Amino acid sequence: MDVGALPLAVEDQEQLGRTVHGREGVWDHGCELRRLARVDVDLSFAEPESHTSFEHEEPVMARVYPLVGSRTGRLQAHLHRDRTPVRTTERPCRPRTVVVRDGSDDDIVVGGCFEERVEAHLQRVGQRDEHVEAECPSARLDATDGRGAEVGALGQLIERVPKGGPQAAEARARQRLDLGSHGHLRIVTDLADSAMALVDNDGTLIVVRMTQHPEHHHPSAEPHPVLERHCDVAVIGGSAAGLAAALQISRQRRSVIVVDDGTPRNAPAAHMHGYLVREEVAPSELRAIGREEVRTYGGEVLCGRVLGVHPREDGRFRLDLSGGHALIARRVLAATGLTDELPAIDGLAEHWGRGAIHCPFCHGFEVRDQRLVQIVTHPLGLHPTPLFRHLTDRLTVVLHDLTAFGDPSVEALAASGIVIERSAVSQILTGPDGGVSGVELGDGRVLDADAVVVGPRFSARVDMLAGVGLTTTPHPTGLGGVLTVDPRGETAVPGIYAAGNVTDPSLQVLPSAAQGSQVGAMIAFSLAEDDLRDTARTSGEEADWDQRYGGRESTWSSNPNGTLVHEVAGLAPGRALDVGAGEGADALWLAERGWTVTATDISGNALARARAAAERRGLVVHLVRSDANDPAPFDAETFDLVSLQYGSFKRTPDQRGLRNLLRAVAPGGTLLVVHHDLTPLREPVDVATQTRMYDPRAFVGIDEVAAALTADPDTWHIEIHETRPRPPGAASNHHVDDIVLRAARRAI
């Protein structure tokens, strides 16, 4: 049982001598006691005497450094099983008593004095950390190793998981930290019991946090939390066929997630040819353009790898991804391509896709009139020879390992002037410029060459489909296997489709994209037919967020975002819109401070949690299930404050969601947007071990919001646009910095 850390916002210290219980009258007495954990908390505390006001007007924060000091007492903690709250009606003698209730049978009673005195630097809100001067530097503990406790810039007490896990925590049993004083305040934490408290200078307890199970490891400490996402269509492979299909499907307002491991068949080639309006474009450039076009319609392209596909009882498919993640999809498109299997000739792989080619349409023009050596390793290798003969009159054909081959076509080629060599090839030679310079035969002779032609065998990339029972069938050439599909692009397994080279090795980039586009349309038809039969009009985006909020545990920390609190604290309460409200922590915080709040989210499950929390706390918040991209998501109303805290909505070419967001700000109102600084996501990921589970470029980003405001200076004044350290108290620690954008809409 985790009992929430209790933030303390101090406004009137003279009232702290009074007894308060639970939520009743808490704000009036100058202390905000709000739960951070996933339980409802009641609290009773008492002070022996009143205090004068603090010398500071803002909450303070402290970074914890433990030191060895004199032993002055012990922190006592035990369970109190009476469900009746313990109320303090008289000023007690020490040890002082605090009771924390969470609605279960077990109440935690904490009281006492403390051992281990420590001095630490306390700082006002907004100030940067400074080095702490302490009595025993040898015992200092750098807070970055995760063993410290913090009081956030907004007075939030949070817990950091001890580095080294439960064994390390147990080894530090009974260790206390006393952070010295600032005015009348001290902050004390118990590493062994995971307890934290605010006390006055004589040791009187003000507020405490206690975790019954210190060995519990919070998921946010995991370097890569395992995620499961849901979508309408999962596309395996992000080259021409996969991206063309994703573009078709995303334009039908279906949620599409492409998973690409960055290993396309044409990766070695510097340029591609025969693609109308994209002639000589690098394959990587075509993929980059295609990705951006897919993202323009809200489709996501993830860097990662699909390890397996498995059927589910509900008719959907589970895709296992590297890193332990998973996708759940109604349809799957395999656009995985194939792998060229080159003959075992030294030097061939190094030149593949540049000086060593196989297709006269892909690269034939580039080797026109050059010295060309074609290495034939199987009878079908002679199929393109007439085309290469037309491109150059300096063609030599080497029958590698086919010395006894007597096809009449060989005689016809020889009669046309082509030199025929019946010899094995030992290696491809490289010239001083790094290009092909010749072909060395088994007998030691060297054929001068500017380029070589080799017809490889191939293997379709279908290993990840073994879980659904799909394997390849032999291609008519006998050179490899392909996935068999019907005219709609569907495989033998209903719901799984395929397009591109995985179905036909002869397809160039342009026809691969065309086939992907056609199959994407067929997938869109199949989804629409299912929805029509079920009389449903489903939203894959809503389903993805609903499943995220569908578990028993809360998704977030229940804290309001620290940046929101900091930026809004000075505003006069009015009408507020919380876009992408999630479980409602920000909306509830605003409502507690007198704002009239409308909170929207695409997930009905998230809003249900927000509604339950509002009811527990006796707050009124207008909750609306909507997406910013809906035609009128906010009912054409305007608000004094529009807040988008880590919120996200998909991109569209007409920027509908962004326009809706900006229109919701009333004249004279404030727009506050806080997003994660996504700079770390630009770093490459090892797809063999990890899949990056979100594609931020598919969502409207803070840069787009800022650009829209900057383009309309007569309407908007940007007050803040900066990067800051992420405030403490969040449920995850994977994003270090935030980007904060605050703008005022000019009054008419």
Buried (B, 14 or more C-beta within 10 A) or exposed (E): BBBBBBBBBBBEBEBBBBBBBBBEEBBEBBBBBBBBBBBBBBBBBBBEEEBEBBEBEBBBBBBBBBBEBEEEBBBEBEEBEEEEBBEBEEEBEBBBBBBBBBEEEEBBBBBBBBBBBBBBBBBEBEEEEEEBEBEEEEBBBEBEEBBBBBBBBBBBBBBBBBBBEBEBBEEBEEBBBBBBBBBBBBBBBBBBBBBBBBBBEEBBBBBBBBBBEBEEEBEBBEEBBEBBBBBBBBBBBBBBBBBBBBBBBBBBBBBBBBBBBBBBBBEBBEBBBBBEEBEEBBBBEBBEEBBBBBBBBBBBBBBBBBBBBEBEEEEBBBBBBBBBBBBBBBBBBBBBBBBBEBBEBEBBBBBBBBBBBBBBEBBBEBBEEBBBBBBBBBBBBBEBBBEBBEBBEBBBBBBBBBEEBEEEEBEEBEEEEBEBBBBBBBBBBBEEEEEBBBBBBEEEEEBEBBBBBBBBBBBBBBEBBEBBEBEBEEBEBEBBBBBEBEEEBBBBBEBBBBBBBBBBBEBBBBBBBBBBBBBBBBBBEBBEEBEEEEEEEBBBBBBBBBBBBBEEEBBBBBBBBBBBBBBBEEBEBBBBBBBBBBBBBBBBBBBBBEBBBBBBBBBBBBBBBBBEBBEEBEBEBBBBBBBBBBEEBBEEEBBBBBBBBBBBBBBBEEBBBBBBBBBBBBEEBBBBBBBBBBEEBEEEBEBEEBBBBBBBBBBBBBEBBBEBBEEEEEBBEBEEBEEBEBBBBBBBBEBEBBBBBBBBBEEE
